Amino acid sequence: MRIKYRIIFSLFILILEVLFMVISWKYYPINKSKNISEKYQSHIDRLNQDPTFLSLKEAEYFQHENKKNIYGTLVSFMLANKYIRNNNLPKASSSLQLKTCYSDKIIKTLCSLRLARIQLHQGKIDQFLTTVNQININSFSWSAIISDLKGNAMIEKGNVNQALRFWHEAMKESTVPFMRYLIQMKIKYFSL
């Protein structure tokens, strides 16, 4: 009789342990995600209120720790923005490297486009062209933006004919009226 109660008690404990494991397995990622979301929000608030060296370092640490999720990438965008406003283009460039971007195609393309623009402003035309050529333009309608940027890079190199060719491509591919207007102004200016 005693053995029968021990078996029943052991089975009861086993069932409780299995339930505890299933519940903790199911709900732990949600709590972890909420925690990361709260940390992200606190870093963004702190950066907006007080962009001091210490808050930038904390945000960089958060970015490094969360480079494989969207929160780390959003902090990368925010850090790059702060560094650009402080005219620190090398730091902005390092915060937008693809290794720090979330694995979504569109997010990676945005990282690459922002990084390419920084490289263009730094005068690193060859790095710019490498970055731009790695962008998968089939994933979204980026071809007009990329052609426009390539035209700008060719002007930096002093190759006006190549720039005009890229801008004409951008005119054909663009569906945004204001972008078409800006490209048309560039074409008129450099055609003279």
LUMTOR-960066 format. One record per residue: residue number from 1; x, y, z of N, C-alpha, C in turn. Coordinates in Angstrom, 1 decimal. Each point is the difference from the previous one (the first is absolute). Example, Ala and Ser with C-alpha at 12.3 -4.5 7.8 and 13.67 -1.06 7.14 Angstrom:
BEGIN
1 13.2 -5.7 7.8 -0.9 1.2 0.0 0.9 1.2 0.0
2 -0.4 1.1 -0.7 0.9 1.1 0.0 -0.8 1.1 0.8
***
This chain:
BEGIN
1 0.8 -1.2 0.0 -0.8 1.2 0.0 0.9 1.3 0.0
2 1.0 -0.1 0.8 0.9 1.1 0.1 0.7 0.3 -1.4
3 0.3 -1.0 -0.7 0.7 0.1 -1.3 -1.0 0.6 -1.0
4 -1.2 -0.3 0.1 -1.0 0.5 -0.9 -0.1 1.6 0.2
5 0.0 0.4 1.2 -0.1 1.5 0.3 1.3 0.7 -0.5
6 1.1 -0.7 0.2 1.3 0.6 -0.5 -0.1 0.2 -1.5
7 -0.5 -1.0 -0.7 0.0 0.0 -1.5 -1.0 1.2 -0.4
8 -1.1 0.1 0.6 -1.0 1.0 -0.3 0.6 1.4 0.3
9 0.7 0.1 1.1 0.6 1.3 0.4 1.1 0.3 -1.0
10 0.8 -0.9 -0.4 1.1 0.2 -1.0 -0.6 0.4 -1.3
11 -1.1 -0.6 -0.4 -0.6 0.4 -1.3 -0.6 1.4 0.1
12 -0.6 0.3 1.1 -0.5 1.4 0.2 1.1 1.0 -0.1
13 1.1 -0.3 0.7 1.2 1.0 -0.1 0.5 0.1 -1.4
14 0.1 -1.2 -0.7 0.5 0.0 -1.4 -1.0 0.9 -0.9
15 -1.3 -0.2 0.2 -0.9 0.8 -0.8 0.1 1.5 0.3
16 0.2 0.4 1.3 0.3 1.4 0.3 1.2 0.5 -0.6
17 1.1 -0.8 0.0 1.3 0.5 -0.6 -0.2 0.2 -1.5
18 -0.7 -0.9 -0.7 -0.2 0.1 -1.4 -0.8 1.2 -0.3
19 -1.1 0.2 0.8 -0.8 1.3 -0.2 0.8 1.2 0.2
20 0.8 0.0 1.0 0.9 1.2 0.3 1.0 0.2 -1.2
21 0.5 -1.0 -0.5 1.0 0.1 -1.1 -0.7 0.5 -1.3
22 -1.2 -0.5 -0.3 -0.8 0.5 -1.1 -0.4 1.4 0.1
23 -0.5 0.4 1.2 -0.4 1.4 0.2 1.2 0.9 -0.1
24 1.1 -0.3 0.6 1.2 0.9 0.0 0.6 0.0 -1.4
25 -0.1 -1.1 -0.8 0.5 0.0 -1.3 -0.8 0.9 -0.9
26 -1.3 0.0 0.2 -0.9 0.7 -0.8 0.0 1.5 0.3
27 0.1 0.4 1.2 -0.1 1.4 0.4 1.3 0.7 0.2
28 1.1 -0.6 0.1 1.3 0.7 0.3 0.4 0.9 -1.2
29 -0.1 -0.4 -1.3 0.3 0.9 -1.1 -0.8 1.3 0.0
30 -1.3 -0.1 0.4 -0.8 1.2 0.0 0.5 1.0 1.1
31 0.3 -0.5 1.1 0.6 0.8 1.1 1.3 0.6 -0.4
32 0.8 -0.8 -0.6 1.3 0.5 -0.5 -0.1 1.1 -1.0
33 -1.0 -0.2 -0.9 -0.2 1.0 -1.1 -0.5 1.3 0.6
34 -0.9 -0.1 1.0 -0.5 1.2 0.7 1.2 0.7 0.7
35 0.9 -0.7 0.6 1.1 0.6 0.7 0.9 0.7 -1.0
36 0.3 -0.6 -1.2 0.8 0.7 -1.0 -0.7 1.2 -0.5
37 -1.3 -0.1 -0.2 -0.8 1.2 -0.4 0.1 1.1 1.0
38 -0.1 -0.3 1.2 0.1 1.1 1.1 1.4 0.6 0.0
39 1.0 -0.8 -0.1 1.4 0.5 -0.1 0.2 0.9 -1.2
40 -0.6 -0.5 -1.1 0.2 0.8 -1.2 -0.7 1.4 0.2
41 -1.2 0.0 0.5 -0.7 1.3 0.2 0.8 0.9 1.0
42 0.6 -0.6 1.0 0.7 0.8 1.0 1.3 0.6 -0.7
43 0.6 -0.7 -0.8 1.2 0.5 -0.7 -0.4 1.1 -1.0
44 -1.1 -0.2 -0.7 -0.4 1.0 -1.0 -0.4 1.3 0.8
45 -0.7 -0.1 1.1 -0.4 1.1 0.8 1.2 0.8 0.5
46 1.0 -0.8 0.5 1.2 0.6 0.6 0.8 0.7 -1.1
47 0.1 -0.6 -1.2 0.7 0.6 -1.1 -0.7 1.3 -0.4
48 -1.3 0.0 -0.1 -0.7 1.2 -0.4 0.1 1.1 1.1
49 0.0 -0.3 1.2 0.1 1.0 1.1 1.4 0.5 0.2
50 1.0 -1.0 0.0 1.3 0.4 0.4 1.0 -0.8 -0.8
51 0.4 0.5 -1.2 1.0 -0.8 -0.8 1.4 0.1 0.4
52 0.3 -0.2 1.3 1.4 0.1 0.5 0.8 -1.3 -0.4
53 1.2 0.1 0.3 0.9 -1.1 -0.3 -0.4 -1.3 0.6
54 -0.4 0.1 1.3 -0.4 -1.2 0.7 -1.3 -0.6 -0.6
55 -1.0 0.8 -0.3 -1.2 -0.6 -0.6 0.3 -0.6 -1.4
56 0.9 0.6 -0.7 0.4 -0.6 -1.3 0.7 -1.3 0.2
57 0.9 -0.1 1.0 0.7 -1.3 0.2 -1.0 -1.0 0.5
58 -1.0 0.3 0.8 -1.0 -1.0 0.4 -0.8 -0.4 -1.2
59 -0.3 0.9 -0.9 -0.8 -0.4 -1.2 0.9 -0.9 -0.9
60 1.3 0.3 -0.1 0.8 -0.8 -0.8 0.1 -1.4 0.6
61 0.1 -0.1 1.3 0.0 -1.3 0.6 -1.3 -0.8 -0.2
62 -1.2 0.7 0.1 -1.2 -0.6 -0.3 -0.1 -0.5 -1.4
63 0.5 0.9 -0.9 0.0 -0.4 -1.5 0.9 -1.3 -0.2
64 1.1 0.0 0.7 0.9 -1.2 -0.2 -0.7 -1.3 0.6
65 -0.6 0.2 1.1 -0.7 -1.2 0.7 -1.2 -0.5 -0.8
66 -0.6 0.9 -0.8 -1.3 -0.3 -0.7 0.1 0.1 -1.5
67 1.2 -0.3 -0.5 0.2 0.3 -1.4 -0.8 -1.0 -0.9
68 -0.5 -1.1 0.5 -0.8 -0.9 -0.8 -1.5 0.2 0.1
69 -0.4 1.1 0.7 -1.5 0.2 0.0 -0.2 1.5 -0.4
70 -1.3 0.3 -0.2 -0.3 1.3 -0.6 0.3 1.1 0.9
71 0.0 -0.2 1.3 0.3 1.1 1.0 1.4 0.5 -0.1
72 0.9 -0.9 -0.2 1.4 0.3 -0.2 0.2 0.9 -1.3
73 -0.7 -0.4 -1.0 0.1 0.7 -1.3 -0.6 1.4 0.1
74 -1.1 0.1 0.7 -0.6 1.3 0.2 0.9 1.0 0.8
75 0.6 -0.6 1.0 1.0 0.8 0.7 1.2 0.4 -0.9
76 0.4 -0.9 -0.9 1.0 0.3 -1.0 -0.3 1.2 -0.8
77 -1.3 0.1 -0.5 -0.5 1.1 -0.7 0.1 1.3 0.8
78 -0.4 -0.1 1.3 -0.1 1.1 0.8 1.5 0.5 0.3
79 0.9 -0.9 0.3 1.4 0.3 0.2 0.6 0.7 -1.2
80 -0.3 -0.6 -1.2 0.6 0.6 -1.2 -0.5 1.5 -0.2
81 -1.3 0.2 0.3 -0.6 1.3 -0.1 0.7 1.0 1.0
82 0.2 -0.5 1.2 0.7 0.9 1.0 1.5 0.3 -0.4
83 0.7 -1.0 -0.5 1.4 0.2 -0.5 0.0 0.9 -1.2
84 -0.9 -0.1 -0.9 0.0 0.9 -1.2 -0.3 1.4 0.5
85 -0.9 0.2 0.9 -0.3 1.4 0.5 1.3 0.6 0.7
86 0.8 -0.9 0.6 1.2 0.5 0.6 1.2 0.0 -0.9
87 -0.3 -0.3 -1.3 1.1 0.0 -1.1 1.0 -1.1 0.3
88 -0.4 -1.1 0.5 0.9 -1.1 0.3 -0.3 -1.1 -1.0
89 0.3 0.1 -1.2 -0.4 -0.9 -1.1 0.7 -1.4 0.2
90 1.2 -0.1 0.4 0.6 -1.4 0.2 -0.8 -0.8 1.1
91 -0.5 0.6 1.1 -0.8 -0.7 1.0 -1.3 -0.3 -0.6
92 -0.6 0.9 -0.8 -1.3 -0.3 -0.6 0.1 -1.2 -1.0
93 1.1 0.0 -0.7 0.2 -1.1 -0.9 0.2 -1.3 0.7
94 0.7 0.0 1.1 0.2 -1.3 0.7 -1.3 -0.5 0.7
95 -0.9 0.9 0.3 -1.2 -0.4 0.7 -1.0 -0.6 -1.0
96 0.2 0.3 -1.3 -0.9 -0.5 -1.1 0.6 -1.2 -0.7
97 1.1 -0.6 0.4 0.5 -1.2 -0.7 -1.0 -1.1 0.0
98 0.0 -0.8 -1.1 -1.0 -1.0 -0.1 0.0 -1.1 1.1
99 1.2 -0.1 0.6 0.0 -1.0 1.1 -0.8 0.4 1.2
100 -0.4 1.3 0.0 -0.8 0.5 1.1 -1.5 0.2 -0.3
101 -0.3 -0.5 -1.2 -1.4 0.2 -0.5 -0.8 -1.3 0.1
102 -1.2 0.2 0.3 -1.0 -1.1 0.1 -0.1 -0.7 -1.4
103 -0.3 -1.3 0.0 0.1 -0.8 -1.2 -1.1 0.2 -1.0
104 -1.0 0.9 0.2 -1.0 0.2 -1.0 0.6 0.7 -1.2
105 -0.5 -0.3 -1.2 0.6 0.5 -1.2 -0.2 1.5 -0.2
106 -1.2 0.5 0.4 -0.2 1.4 -0.2 0.8 0.8 1.1
107 0.1 -0.5 1.2 0.8 0.7 1.0 1.5 0.0 -0.4
108 0.5 -1.1 -0.5 1.4 -0.1 -0.5 0.2 1.0 -1.1
109 -1.0 0.1 -0.9 0.1 1.0 -1.1 0.1 1.4 0.5
110 -0.9 0.3 1.0 0.1 1.4 0.6 1.3 0.2 0.6
111 0.5 -0.9 0.7 1.4 0.1 0.6 1.0 0.3 -1.0
112 0.0 -0.8 -1.1 0.9 0.2 -1.1 -0.1 1.3 -0.7
113 -1.2 0.5 -0.2 -0.2 1.3 -0.6 0.5 1.1 0.9
114 -0.3 -0.1 1.2 0.5 1.1 0.9 1.6 -0.1 0.1
115 0.5 -1.2 0.1 1.5 -0.1 0.0 0.6 0.5 -1.3
116 -0.7 -0.3 -1.1 0.6 0.5 -1.3 0.0 1.5 -0.1
117 -1.1 0.7 0.5 0.0 1.4 0.0 1.1 0.6 0.9
118 0.2 -0.6 1.1 1.1 0.5 0.9 1.4 -0.2 -0.7
119 0.2 -1.1 -0.7 1.2 -0.2 -0.7 0.2 1.0 -1.2
120 -1.1 0.3 -0.6 0.0 1.0 -1.1 0.4 1.4 0.6
121 -0.5 0.3 1.1 0.3 1.3 0.6 1.5 0.0 0.5
122 0.5 -1.1 0.4 1.4 -0.1 0.4 0.9 0.0 -1.2
123 -0.5 -0.1 -1.2 0.9 -0.1 -1.2 0.5 -1.4 -0.2
124 -0.5 -1.0 0.6 0.5 -1.4 -0.2 -0.9 -0.6 -1.1
125 0.3 0.4 -1.3 -0.8 -0.3 -1.1 0.0 -1.5 -0.3
126 1.2 -0.6 0.1 0.1 -1.5 -0.3 -0.7 -0.8 1.0
127 0.1 0.4 1.3 -0.8 -0.7 1.1 -1.5 0.2 -0.3
128 -0.4 1.2 -0.4 -1.4 0.3 -0.2 -0.5 -0.9 -1.1
129 0.8 -0.1 -1.1 -0.5 -0.9 -1.2 -0.1 -1.4 0.5
130 0.9 -0.5 0.8 0.0 -1.4 0.5 -1.3 -0.2 0.8
131 -0.3 1.0 0.9 -1.1 -0.2 0.9 -1.3 0.1 -0.9
132 -0.1 0.9 -0.9 -1.2 0.1 -0.8 -0.2 -1.2 -0.9
133 1.1 -0.5 -0.5 -0.2 -1.2 -0.9 -0.4 -1.3 0.7
134 0.2 0.0 1.3 -0.4 -1.1 0.8 -1.5 0.0 0.4
135 -0.7 1.1 -0.3 -1.4 0.1 0.3 -0.8 -0.8 -1.0
136 -0.9 -0.8 0.5 -0.9 -0.7 -0.8 -1.2 0.8 -0.4
137 0.0 0.6 -1.2 -1.0 0.9 -0.4 -1.3 -0.7 -0.4
138 0.0 -1.3 -0.1 -1.3 -0.7 -0.3 -0.9 -0.1 1.2
139 0.6 0.2 1.2 -0.8 -0.3 1.2 -1.0 1.2 0.3
140 0.2 1.1 -0.6 -0.9 1.1 0.2 0.4 1.0 -1.2
141 -0.7 1.0 -0.1 0.2 1.0 -1.1 1.1 1.0 0.3
142 1.2 -0.5 0.1 1.1 0.9 0.4 0.8 0.5 -1.2
143 -0.2 -0.5 -1.2 0.8 0.3 -1.2 0.1 1.5 -0.3
144 -1.0 0.7 0.1 0.1 1.5 -0.3 0.9 0.7 1.0
145 -0.1 -0.4 1.3 0.8 0.7 1.0 1.5 -0.4 -0.2
146 0.2 -1.3 -0.3 1.4 -0.4 -0.2 0.6 0.6 -1.3
147 -0.8 0.1 -1.0 0.5 0.7 -1.3 0.3 1.5 0.3
148 -0.8 0.6 0.8 0.2 1.4 0.3 1.3 0.2 0.8
149 0.2 -0.9 1.0 1.2 0.0 0.8 1.2 -0.3 -0.8
150 -0.1 -0.9 -0.9 1.2 -0.3 -0.9 0.3 1.2 -0.9
151 -1.0 0.7 -0.4 0.2 1.2 -0.8 0.8 1.1 0.8
152 -0.4 0.1 1.3 0.7 0.9 0.9 1.5 -0.4 0.2
153 0.2 -1.3 0.1 1.4 -0.5 0.1 0.8 0.3 -1.2
154 -0.6 -0.1 -1.2 0.7 0.2 -1.2 0.4 1.5 -0.1
155 -0.9 0.9 0.5 0.4 1.4 0.0 1.2 0.2 0.9
156 0.0 -0.7 1.1 1.1 0.2 1.0 1.3 -0.5 -0.7
157 -0.1 -1.0 -0.9 1.2 -0.5 -0.7 0.4 0.8 -1.2
158 -1.0 0.9 -0.4 0.3 0.9 -1.1 -0.5 -0.6 -1.3
159 -0.8 -1.0 0.0 -0.5 -0.7 -1.2 -1.4 0.5 -0.3
160 -0.2 1.1 -0.7 -1.3 0.6 -0.2 -0.9 -0.9 -0.9
161 0.6 -0.5 -1.0 -0.8 -0.9 -0.9 -0.6 -1.2 0.7
162 0.8 -0.6 0.8 -0.5 -1.2 0.7 -1.0 0.4 1.0
163 0.1 1.2 0.6 -1.0 0.5 1.0 -1.3 0.2 -0.7
164 0.1 0.7 -1.2 -1.2 0.2 -0.8 -0.7 -1.3 -0.3
165 0.7 -1.0 -0.4 -0.6 -1.3 -0.4 -0.7 -0.6 1.2
166 0.6 0.1 1.2 -0.6 -0.6 1.2 -1.3 0.8 0.4
167 0.1 1.4 -0.2 -1.2 0.8 0.3 -1.1 -0.3 -0.9
168 0.3 -0.2 -1.3 -1.1 -0.3 -1.0 -0.6 -1.3 0.4
169 0.8 -1.0 0.5 -0.6 -1.3 0.4 -0.9 0.3 1.2
170 0.4 0.8 0.9 -0.8 0.3 1.2 -1.3 0.7 -0.4
171 0.0 0.9 -1.0 -1.2 0.6 -0.5 -1.0 -1.0 -0.5
172 0.5 -1.0 -0.7 -0.9 -1.1 -0.5 -0.6 -0.8 1.1
173 0.8 -0.3 1.0 -0.4 -0.9 1.1 -0.8 0.6 1.1
174 0.1 1.4 0.1 -0.6 0.6 1.2 -1.5 0.3 -0.3
175 -0.8 -0.2 1.1 -1.4 0.2 -0.1 -0.4 1.2 0.9
176 1.0 0.5 0.7 -0.2 1.1 1.0 0.2 1.3 -0.7
177 -1.0 0.9 -0.1 0.1 1.2 -0.7 1.1 1.0 0.5
178 0.1 0.1 1.3 1.1 0.9 0.5 1.4 -0.5 -0.3
179 0.2 -1.3 0.1 1.3 -0.6 -0.4 0.3 0.2 -1.5
180 -1.1 -0.1 -0.8 0.2 0.2 -1.4 0.4 1.5 -0.3
181 -0.6 0.9 0.8 0.3 1.4 -0.2 1.4 0.3 0.4
182 0.5 -0.6 1.1 1.4 0.2 0.4 1.0 -0.5 -1.0
183 -0.3 -1.2 -0.5 0.9 -0.6 -1.0 0.0 0.8 -1.3
184 -1.2 0.5 -0.4 -0.1 0.8 -1.2 0.9 1.3 0.2
185 0.0 0.6 1.2 0.8 1.2 0.3 1.5 -0.4 -0.2
186 0.4 -1.2 0.5 1.4 -0.4 -0.1 0.4 -0.2 -1.5
187 -0.9 -0.6 -0.7 0.3 -0.2 -1.4 0.1 1.3 -0.8
188 -0.9 0.9 0.3 0.1 1.3 -0.7 1.2 0.8 0.3
189 0.4 0.0 1.3 1.2 0.7 0.5 1.3 -0.6 -0.7
190 0.1 -1.3 0.0 1.2 -0.6 -0.5 0.0 -0.2 -1.5
191 -1.1 0.2 -0.7 -0.1 -0.1 -1.4 0.6 1.2 -0.7
192 0.0 1.1 0.7 0.5 1.3 -0.6 1.4 0.0 -0.4
***
